[in-house]
Amino acid sequence: MKQLDTPSRHELVPIEASDYDTIAGWLSDQRDFVNVCGTAFSYPLDRDAFVEFFVEQAGMEASRLCYKWVERDSRSVRGMVSFSRIDWRNDYGHLGFVAVDPTTRSQGIGSAMIESVISLGFTKHGFHRIDLVVLQSNPRALAFYVNRVGFQHEGLMRDVLKIEGKYVGWHSLSVLKAEWLRHERKRPRR
């Protein structure tokens, strides 16, 4: 039986330019790329666009914070997540890009990474609200965020993106700090 991941085995650290090959490799499948990036970037992910967006334009003074999920022992990168469109005045962060190494999926790595980044958003960054969108074509991610993480479904935005000549909508989800704290108290510990 595979050992499920826990936040204590990993840590969130800022993404670096040297992470491009690893993360771009996870997104080499066009379907995975679209599920993570939507139409924010052209496929395949370009190195210069990656560095500009995830490294150069990220940081505490910016409206974007980009992290990688790193194993503490091996220092291997197992995931990435970002707060994009941060509104510091209104204590709000949007989870923009979430990806997990495809070879480690279904091992709890995504769950632990999301738990950690949400906790970071509410505790360190002082957010009141965190939201995200999930493509209509990705029901597995929708179920994960609603059923496992505690996000509330706010609605379906229809025909938002045009992907491969077809329009697709996205589900808008959010969690407030008080909801997250209630969810955390009820959730069994690993």
Secondary structure as UniProt FT lines:
FT   HELIX           7..9
FT   STRAND          10..14
FT   HELIX           17..19
FT   HELIX           20..26
FT   HELIX           30..37
FT   TURN            38..39
FT   HELIX           47..51
FT   HELIX           52..56
FT   TURN            60..61
FT   STRAND          65..71
FT   TURN            72..74
FT   STRAND          77..87
FT   TURN            88..91
FT   STRAND          92..100
FT   HELIX           102..104
FT   TURN            105..106
FT   HELIX           109..123
FT   STRAND          129..135
FT   TURN            136..137
FT   HELIX           139..143
FT   HELIX           144..149
FT   STRAND          152..163
FT   TURN            164..165
FT   STRAND          166..176
FT   HELIX           177..186
//
